[in-house]
Amino acid sequence: MGRFDEAMTLARNYLAECQGESALDLEICELRNKIALILYWQGDLASAAAELEAVEEVISSAGNSQAERAIKSSRANLRREMGDAAGAISDIRDLISDYPEDAPRNELATLYCTLSLAYLDAGEPRDALAASQNAVQLDIEHSGGLHGNGARDWNNCGLAWLELGMPEDASRAFEESLRIHDEIGDSSSMRRLIVQVNLGRAHMAKGNFETAREVIEDALARQEKIFGAQHRDVAATLTNLAVLYGHMGMMADSAKVARRALKIDLAVYGEGHPELIADYTNLAGPLISLGQYGAAEKWLGKGHEIAVSYFGPRHFKAAYCRTQLSICLYRKGDIAKAIPEMQSVIRIFEESLGPTHPQVKNCRAVLELMSSRRL
């Protein structure tokens, strides 16, 4: 429900009660694990990491290998969220290589799922796809694939195929995920609706804008009916809708829904949370097209400030904001600043994502257009 402060008060009060009684260490660890999750949603990633580290120490001393793997996986996933995708990949691969043959296969599938997301964040979609496909195979071995985890992993396959520029394959993966959700009676969950939005993104990538609009707007209406108009996943859907409207040339509508997404996330997460970075850059795009350069620079500056504070000035998330800023400078006629800004952005992307990453190629193409005054 996004009521993080209330959740934290409840969790800490219950923790105090447990510590005053004869509660088992593992019960307390489970509660502290939830506190770490709340801290993450509140944007306090460092405190969440410290909480998980303390939990791991207790679990390691207790000798519960299954619980220890779970907490190490949580720490690796948080490491990914904090911008260290490469470190997360290393940690998860170690967990997979040491995974016991007699341990539950569905837990191994979850590790491959986490690995896939880390590869996506690192800009390595082929490895992300391979990890997701491994997870799908394990799902089939464990439950015939007809399980929520199977739907989850088909969705991750779709995300990887989208990044690889293969929207037809992505569509089939998302459709399979939706089929599983519907077959297991999960047709109205937020998880299922997120997959529907991703299917809309695949239609968008194929240029089927009207179909994409129908799919995403339907998902939005369902989300609002079930979870209310101020839910964080509603904001995520609005963000995708803003991108779609931009592709359709509906810049005023794009800015309108982007503002609404930002307003929701501000209410949910508060100022300065890393979830707002995408909101700020997403709003700046249509504002640039509408000629509202001052407003666009303002939002890009706020997004860049958050990205630098969480991930550092040489991280690709900070560079994304500067990419938009370069285009904004060019559009308003400040070409002398726009070109060096884009050149600097390209160097950051090459360092963090590699010289052949699609983002590097896109920025080089934009730079060429800028230099020839054809953008």
GILINCOR-V21140 format. One record per helix or strand. SS is the DSSP state (A for helix, B for strand). FROM is the first residue (numbers start at 1). LEN is the number of residues. If there is no record, write none. Layout:
BEGIN
ss=SS from=FROM len=LEN
ss=SS from=FROM len=LEN
END
This chain:
BEGIN
ss=A from=4 len=16
ss=A from=25 len=17
ss=A from=45 len=18
ss=A from=65 len=17
ss=A from=85 len=13
ss=A from=105 len=17
ss=A from=125 len=19
ss=A from=148 len=16
ss=A from=167 len=17
ss=A from=190 len=16
ss=A from=209 len=19
ss=A from=232 len=16
ss=A from=251 len=19
ss=A from=276 len=14
ss=A from=293 len=19
ss=A from=316 len=16
ss=A from=335 len=19
ss=A from=358 len=14
END
